[in-house]
Amino acid sequence: MIRIGSWNVRTMLRQEKLKNIKDGVRLVYSGGTRRERGVALRLDHQGEQNVSRG
């Protein structure tokens, strides 16, 4: 099952917000250090296994 959602990546990457992410979940972010026009994926273990590294 795929669930799609959205959030403000600028605030999501703050340390206090990252604490809200469950254990066993991987957050993959692409968008540079300024955190503008970025995309993030939150993957569970099964999703992480299905993503290939390029």
PyMOL Python script that loads the backbone (N, CA, C, O; Angstrom):
from pymol import cmd

cmd.read_pdbstr("""\
ATOM      1  N   MET A   1       0.840  -1.161   0.000  1.00  0.00           N
ATOM      2  CA  MET A   1       0.000   0.000   0.000  1.00  0.00           C
ATOM      3  C   MET A   1       0.896   1.239   0.000  1.00  0.00           C
ATOM      4  O   MET A   1       1.901   1.288   0.708  1.00  0.00           O
ATOM      5  N   ILE A   2       0.527   2.219  -0.785  1.00  0.00           N
ATOM      6  CA  ILE A   2       1.246   3.483  -0.839  1.00  0.00           C
ATOM      7  C   ILE A   2       0.351   4.568  -0.265  1.00  0.00           C
ATOM      8  O   ILE A   2      -0.812   4.695  -0.649  1.00  0.00           O
ATOM      9  N   ARG A   3       0.897   5.341   0.649  1.00  0.00           N
ATOM     10  CA  ARG A   3       0.179   6.487   1.212  1.00  0.00           C
ATOM     11  C   ARG A   3       0.929   7.738   0.786  1.00  0.00           C
ATOM     12  O   ARG A   3       2.153   7.804   0.892  1.00  0.00           O
ATOM     13  N   ILE A   4       0.206   8.709   0.313  1.00  0.00           N
ATOM     14  CA  ILE A   4       0.807   9.951  -0.156  1.00  0.00           C
ATOM     15  C   ILE A   4       0.309  11.090   0.719  1.00  0.00           C
ATOM     16  O   ILE A   4      -0.886  11.202   0.993  1.00  0.00           O
ATOM     17  N   GLY A   5       1.229  11.926   1.150  1.00  0.00           N
ATOM     18  CA  GLY A   5       0.883  13.079   1.969  1.00  0.00           C
ATOM     19  C   GLY A   5       1.844  14.212   1.653  1.00  0.00           C
ATOM     20  O   GLY A   5       2.768  14.057   0.855  1.00  0.00           O
ATOM     21  N   SER A   6       1.617  15.333   2.277  1.00  0.00           N
ATOM     22  CA  SER A   6       2.524  16.456   2.073  1.00  0.00           C
ATOM     23  C   SER A   6       2.730  17.193   3.385  1.00  0.00           C
ATOM     24  O   SER A   6       1.879  17.147   4.273  1.00  0.00           O
ATOM     25  N   TRP A   7       3.854  17.866   3.501  1.00  0.00           N
ATOM     26  CA  TRP A   7       4.160  18.679   4.653  1.00  0.00           C
ATOM     27  C   TRP A   7       5.193  19.705   4.259  1.00  0.00           C
ATOM     28  O   TRP A   7       5.781  19.619   3.181  1.00  0.00           O
ATOM     29  N   ASN A   8       5.415  20.663   5.111  1.00  0.00           N
ATOM     30  CA  ASN A   8       6.402  21.693   4.870  1.00  0.00           C
ATOM     31  C   ASN A   8       7.775  21.116   5.190  1.00  0.00           C
ATOM     32  O   ASN A   8       8.100  20.891   6.355  1.00  0.00           O
ATOM     33  N   VAL A   9       8.583  20.876   4.154  1.00  0.00           N
ATOM     34  CA  VAL A   9       9.881  20.241   4.338  1.00  0.00           C
ATOM     35  C   VAL A   9      10.807  21.122   5.171  1.00  0.00           C
ATOM     36  O   VAL A   9      11.640  20.604   5.915  1.00  0.00           O
ATOM     37  N   ARG A  10      10.679  22.431   5.062  1.00  0.00           N
ATOM     38  CA  ARG A  10      11.534  23.316   5.858  1.00  0.00           C
ATOM     39  C   ARG A  10      11.362  23.072   7.347  1.00  0.00           C
ATOM     40  O   ARG A  10      12.344  23.027   8.088  1.00  0.00           O
ATOM     41  N   THR A  11      10.115  22.914   7.790  1.00  0.00           N
ATOM     42  CA  THR A  11       9.893  22.685   9.211  1.00  0.00           C
ATOM     43  C   THR A  11      10.059  21.218   9.582  1.00  0.00           C
ATOM     44  O   THR A  11      10.424  20.914  10.718  1.00  0.00           O
ATOM     45  N   MET A  12       9.803  20.316   8.666  1.00  0.00           N
ATOM     46  CA  MET A  12       9.899  18.892   8.974  1.00  0.00           C
ATOM     47  C   MET A  12      11.324  18.475   9.305  1.00  0.00           C
ATOM     48  O   MET A  12      11.522  17.558  10.102  1.00  0.00           O
ATOM     49  N   LEU A  13      12.308  19.120   8.720  1.00  0.00           N
ATOM     50  CA  LEU A  13      13.682  18.725   8.958  1.00  0.00           C
ATOM     51  C   LEU A  13      14.282  19.332  10.226  1.00  0.00           C
ATOM     52  O   LEU A  13      15.459  19.114  10.514  1.00  0.00           O
ATOM     53  N   ARG A  14      13.506  20.077  10.973  1.00  0.00           N
ATOM     54  CA  ARG A  14      13.980  20.563  12.273  1.00  0.00           C
ATOM     55  C   ARG A  14      14.089  19.389  13.234  1.00  0.00           C
ATOM     56  O   ARG A  14      13.299  18.446  13.176  1.00  0.00           O
ATOM     57  N   GLN A  15      15.069  19.458  14.109  1.00  0.00           N
ATOM     58  CA  GLN A  15      15.349  18.346  15.018  1.00  0.00           C
ATOM     59  C   GLN A  15      14.127  17.941  15.840  1.00  0.00           C
ATOM     60  O   GLN A  15      13.867  16.748  15.998  1.00  0.00           O
ATOM     61  N   GLU A  16      13.373  18.908  16.365  1.00  0.00           N
ATOM     62  CA  GLU A  16      12.211  18.557  17.195  1.00  0.00           C
ATOM     63  C   GLU A  16      11.120  17.852  16.392  1.00  0.00           C
ATOM     64  O   GLU A  16      10.385  17.032  16.942  1.00  0.00           O
ATOM     65  N   LYS A  17      11.005  18.159  15.100  1.00  0.00           N
ATOM     66  CA  LYS A  17      10.014  17.486  14.253  1.00  0.00           C
ATOM     67  C   LYS A  17      10.477  16.079  13.885  1.00  0.00           C
ATOM     68  O   LYS A  17       9.658  15.166  13.778  1.00  0.00           O
ATOM     69  N   LEU A  18      11.789  15.897  13.690  1.00  0.00           N
ATOM     70  CA  LEU A  18      12.305  14.583  13.328  1.00  0.00           C
ATOM     71  C   LEU A  18      12.085  13.567  14.447  1.00  0.00           C
ATOM     72  O   LEU A  18      12.006  12.367  14.186  1.00  0.00           O
ATOM     73  N   LYS A  19      11.987  14.035  15.681  1.00  0.00           N
ATOM     74  CA  LYS A  19      11.735  13.133  16.805  1.00  0.00           C
ATOM     75  C   LYS A  19      10.362  12.487  16.706  1.00  0.00           C
ATOM     76  O   LYS A  19      10.141  11.434  17.305  1.00  0.00           O
ATOM     77  N   ASN A  20       9.425  13.091  15.960  1.00  0.00           N
ATOM     78  CA  ASN A  20       8.073  12.557  15.814  1.00  0.00           C
ATOM     79  C   ASN A  20       7.996  11.393  14.830  1.00  0.00           C
ATOM     80  O   ASN A  20       6.979  10.701  14.769  1.00  0.00           O
ATOM     81  N   ILE A  21       9.054  11.173  14.064  1.00  0.00           N
ATOM     82  CA  ILE A  21       9.058  10.078  13.090  1.00  0.00           C
ATOM     83  C   ILE A  21       9.293   8.764  13.822  1.00  0.00           C
ATOM     84  O   ILE A  21      10.190   8.667  14.659  1.00  0.00           O
ATOM     85  N   LYS A  22       8.504   7.774  13.513  1.00  0.00           N
ATOM     86  CA  LYS A  22       8.587   6.479  14.182  1.00  0.00           C
ATOM     87  C   LYS A  22       9.909   5.793  13.879  1.00  0.00           C
ATOM     88  O   LYS A  22      10.524   6.025  12.838  1.00  0.00           O
ATOM     89  N   ASP A  23      10.338   4.932  14.819  1.00  0.00           N
ATOM     90  CA  ASP A  23      11.518   4.106  14.580  1.00  0.00           C
ATOM     91  C   ASP A  23      11.223   3.146  13.443  1.00  0.00           C
ATOM     92  O   ASP A  23      10.085   2.710  13.273  1.00  0.00           O
ATOM     93  N   GLY A  24      12.233   2.818  12.672  1.00  0.00           N
ATOM     94  CA  GLY A  24      12.059   1.908  11.557  1.00  0.00           C
ATOM     95  C   GLY A  24      11.586   2.591  10.291  1.00  0.00           C
ATOM     96  O   GLY A  24      11.234   1.924   9.318  1.00  0.00           O
ATOM     97  N   VAL A  25      11.572   3.917  10.291  1.00  0.00           N
ATOM     98  CA  VAL A  25      11.154   4.681   9.121  1.00  0.00           C
ATOM     99  C   VAL A  25      12.353   5.479   8.633  1.00  0.00           C
ATOM    100  O   VAL A  25      13.069   6.084   9.431  1.00  0.00           O
ATOM    101  N   ARG A  26      12.568   5.481   7.336  1.00  0.00           N
ATOM    102  CA  ARG A  26      13.688   6.220   6.758  1.00  0.00           C
ATOM    103  C   ARG A  26      13.155   7.445   6.027  1.00  0.00           C
ATOM    104  O   ARG A  26      12.187   7.353   5.272  1.00  0.00           O
ATOM    105  N   LEU A  27      13.789   8.588   6.253  1.00  0.00           N
ATOM    106  CA  LEU A  27      13.426   9.823   5.583  1.00  0.00           C
ATOM    107  C   LEU A  27      14.514  10.146   4.567  1.00  0.00           C
ATOM    108  O   LEU A  27      15.675  10.331   4.932  1.00  0.00           O
ATOM    109  N   VAL A  28      14.137  10.213   3.292  1.00  0.00           N
ATOM    110  CA  VAL A  28      15.069  10.519   2.210  1.00  0.00           C
ATOM    111  C   VAL A  28      14.686  11.886   1.671  1.00  0.00           C
ATOM    112  O   VAL A  28      13.546  12.095   1.257  1.00  0.00           O
ATOM    113  N   TYR A  29      15.643  12.829   1.674  1.00  0.00           N
ATOM    114  CA  TYR A  29      15.374  14.204   1.266  1.00  0.00           C
ATOM    115  C   TYR A  29      16.307  14.625   0.146  1.00  0.00           C
ATOM    116  O   TYR A  29      17.501  14.326   0.174  1.00  0.00           O
ATOM    117  N   SER A  30      15.765  15.311  -0.828  1.00  0.00           N
ATOM    118  CA  SER A  30      16.545  15.891  -1.916  1.00  0.00           C
ATOM    119  C   SER A  30      16.063  17.316  -2.124  1.00  0.00           C
ATOM    120  O   SER A  30      14.871  17.546  -2.326  1.00  0.00           O
ATOM    121  N   GLY A  31      16.983  18.279  -2.076  1.00  0.00           N
ATOM    122  CA  GLY A  31      16.557  19.656  -2.264  1.00  0.00           C
ATOM    123  C   GLY A  31      17.597  20.672  -1.865  1.00  0.00           C
ATOM    124  O   GLY A  31      17.331  21.874  -1.900  1.00  0.00           O
ATOM    125  N   GLY A  32      18.768  20.222  -1.488  1.00  0.00           N
ATOM    126  CA  GLY A  32      19.835  21.146  -1.158  1.00  0.00           C
ATOM    127  C   GLY A  32      19.795  21.630   0.279  1.00  0.00           C
ATOM    128  O   GLY A  32      18.903  21.276   1.050  1.00  0.00           O
ATOM    129  N   THR A  33      20.778  22.442   0.620  1.00  0.00           N
ATOM    130  CA  THR A  33      20.919  22.908   1.991  1.00  0.00           C
ATOM    131  C   THR A  33      19.964  24.038   2.325  1.00  0.00           C
ATOM    132  O   THR A  33      19.695  24.278   3.502  1.00  0.00           O
ATOM    133  N   ARG A  34      19.435  24.749   1.316  1.00  0.00           N
ATOM    134  CA  ARG A  34      18.510  25.856   1.573  1.00  0.00           C
ATOM    135  C   ARG A  34      17.083  25.366   1.808  1.00  0.00           C
ATOM    136  O   ARG A  34      16.219  26.141   2.220  1.00  0.00           O
ATOM    137  N   ARG A  35      16.836  24.095   1.549  1.00  0.00           N
ATOM    138  CA  ARG A  35      15.523  23.477   1.763  1.00  0.00           C
ATOM    139  C   ARG A  35      14.430  24.174   0.963  1.00  0.00           C
ATOM    140  O   ARG A  35      13.340  24.433   1.472  1.00  0.00           O
ATOM    141  N   GLU A  36      14.732  24.468  -0.278  1.00  0.00           N
ATOM    142  CA  GLU A  36      13.759  25.066  -1.182  1.00  0.00           C
ATOM    143  C   GLU A  36      13.524  24.112  -2.343  1.00  0.00           C
ATOM    144  O   GLU A  36      14.460  23.485  -2.839  1.00  0.00           O
ATOM    145  N   ARG A  37      12.284  24.004  -2.770  1.00  0.00           N
ATOM    146  CA  ARG A  37      11.910  23.158  -3.906  1.00  0.00           C
ATOM    147  C   ARG A  37      12.363  21.709  -3.703  1.00  0.00           C
ATOM    148  O   ARG A  37      12.778  21.044  -4.652  1.00  0.00           O
ATOM    149  N   GLY A  38      12.283  21.237  -2.488  1.00  0.00           N
ATOM    150  CA  GLY A  38      12.742  19.894  -2.172  1.00  0.00           C
ATOM    151  C   GLY A  38      11.629  18.865  -2.205  1.00  0.00           C
ATOM    152  O   GLY A  38      10.441  19.186  -2.230  1.00  0.00           O
ATOM    153  N   VAL A  39      12.059  17.628  -2.205  1.00  0.00           N
ATOM    154  CA  VAL A  39      11.152  16.484  -2.165  1.00  0.00           C
ATOM    155  C   VAL A  39      11.674  15.538  -1.094  1.00  0.00           C
ATOM    156  O   VAL A  39      12.879  15.312  -0.989  1.00  0.00           O
ATOM    157  N   ALA A  40      10.770  14.992  -0.307  1.00  0.00           N
ATOM    158  CA  ALA A  40      11.159  14.030   0.714  1.00  0.00           C
ATOM    159  C   ALA A  40      10.265  12.807   0.616  1.00  0.00           C
ATOM    160  O   ALA A  40       9.083  12.913   0.289  1.00  0.00           O
ATOM    161  N   LEU A  41      10.833  11.655   0.900  1.00  0.00           N
ATOM    162  CA  LEU A  41      10.089  10.402   0.949  1.00  0.00           C
ATOM    163  C   LEU A  41      10.251   9.799   2.331  1.00  0.00           C
ATOM    164  O   LEU A  41      11.353   9.766   2.877  1.00  0.00           O
ATOM    165  N   ARG A  42       9.170   9.331   2.885  1.00  0.00           N
ATOM    166  CA  ARG A  42       9.208   8.616   4.160  1.00  0.00           C
ATOM    167  C   ARG A  42       8.929   7.156   3.849  1.00  0.00           C
ATOM    168  O   ARG A  42       7.847   6.813   3.372  1.00  0.00           O
ATOM    169  N   LEU A  43       9.896   6.304   4.115  1.00  0.00           N
ATOM    170  CA  LEU A  43       9.793   4.900   3.726  1.00  0.00           C
ATOM    171  C   LEU A  43       9.817   3.984   4.938  1.00  0.00           C
ATOM    172  O   LEU A  43      10.599   4.187   5.868  1.00  0.00           O
ATOM    173  N   ASP A  44       8.958   2.976   4.921  1.00  0.00           N
ATOM    174  CA  ASP A  44       9.067   1.938   5.930  1.00  0.00           C
ATOM    175  C   ASP A  44      10.111   0.935   5.437  1.00  0.00           C
ATOM    176  O   ASP A  44      10.706   1.128   4.376  1.00  0.00           O
ATOM    177  N   HIS A  45      10.333  -0.130   6.201  1.00  0.00           N
ATOM    178  CA  HIS A  45      11.383  -1.080   5.839  1.00  0.00           C
ATOM    179  C   HIS A  45      11.155  -1.697   4.466  1.00  0.00           C
ATOM    180  O   HIS A  45      12.095  -1.816   3.680  1.00  0.00           O
ATOM    181  N   GLN A  46       9.928  -2.088   4.169  1.00  0.00           N
ATOM    182  CA  GLN A  46       9.623  -2.701   2.874  1.00  0.00           C
ATOM    183  C   GLN A  46       9.844  -1.702   1.738  1.00  0.00           C
ATOM    184  O   GLN A  46      10.397  -2.059   0.698  1.00  0.00           O
ATOM    185  N   GLY A  47       9.420  -0.472   1.928  1.00  0.00           N
ATOM    186  CA  GLY A  47       9.627   0.558   0.907  1.00  0.00           C
ATOM    187  C   GLY A  47      11.098   0.836   0.675  1.00  0.00           C
ATOM    188  O   GLY A  47      11.525   1.048  -0.460  1.00  0.00           O
ATOM    189  N   GLU A  48      11.870   0.836   1.743  1.00  0.00           N
ATOM    190  CA  GLU A  48      13.311   1.064   1.636  1.00  0.00           C
ATOM    191  C   GLU A  48      13.972  -0.040   0.806  1.00  0.00           C
ATOM    192  O   GLU A  48      14.887   0.235   0.029  1.00  0.00           O
ATOM    193  N   GLN A  49      13.523  -1.263   0.964  1.00  0.00           N
ATOM    194  CA  GLN A  49      14.082  -2.375   0.204  1.00  0.00           C
ATOM    195  C   GLN A  49      13.772  -2.286  -1.278  1.00  0.00           C
ATOM    196  O   GLN A  49      14.504  -2.840  -2.098  1.00  0.00           O
ATOM    197  N   ASN A  50      12.691  -1.593  -1.635  1.00  0.00           N
ATOM    198  CA  ASN A  50      12.269  -1.485  -3.034  1.00  0.00           C
ATOM    199  C   ASN A  50      12.863  -0.297  -3.767  1.00  0.00           C
ATOM    200  O   ASN A  50      12.674  -0.170  -4.977  1.00  0.00           O
ATOM    201  N   VAL A  51      13.578   0.580  -3.069  1.00  0.00           N
ATOM    202  CA  VAL A  51      14.189   1.752  -3.694  1.00  0.00           C
ATOM    203  C   VAL A  51      15.635   1.419  -4.027  1.00  0.00           C
ATOM    204  O   VAL A  51      16.395   0.964  -3.172  1.00  0.00           O
ATOM    205  N   SER A  52      16.007   1.654  -5.289  1.00  0.00           N
ATOM    206  CA  SER A  52      17.402   1.377  -5.681  1.00  0.00           C
ATOM    207  C   SER A  52      18.219   2.651  -5.561  1.00  0.00           C
ATOM    208  O   SER A  52      17.708   3.754  -5.757  1.00  0.00           O
ATOM    209  N   ARG A  53      19.463   2.490  -5.244  1.00  0.00           N
ATOM    210  CA  ARG A  53      20.375   3.630  -5.138  1.00  0.00           C
ATOM    211  C   ARG A  53      21.033   3.847  -6.490  1.00  0.00           C
ATOM    212  O   ARG A  53      21.502   2.908  -7.134  1.00  0.00           O
ATOM    213  N   GLY A  54      21.056   5.124  -6.908  1.00  0.00           N
ATOM    214  CA  GLY A  54      21.575   5.423  -8.234  1.00  0.00           C
ATOM    215  C   GLY A  54      22.870   6.068  -8.285  1.00  0.00           C
ATOM    216  O   GLY A  54      23.376   6.353  -9.371  1.00  0.00           O
TER     217      GLY A  54
END
""", "prot")
cmd.dss("prot")
cmd.show_as("cartoon", "prot")
cmd.util.cbc("prot")
cmd.orient("prot")
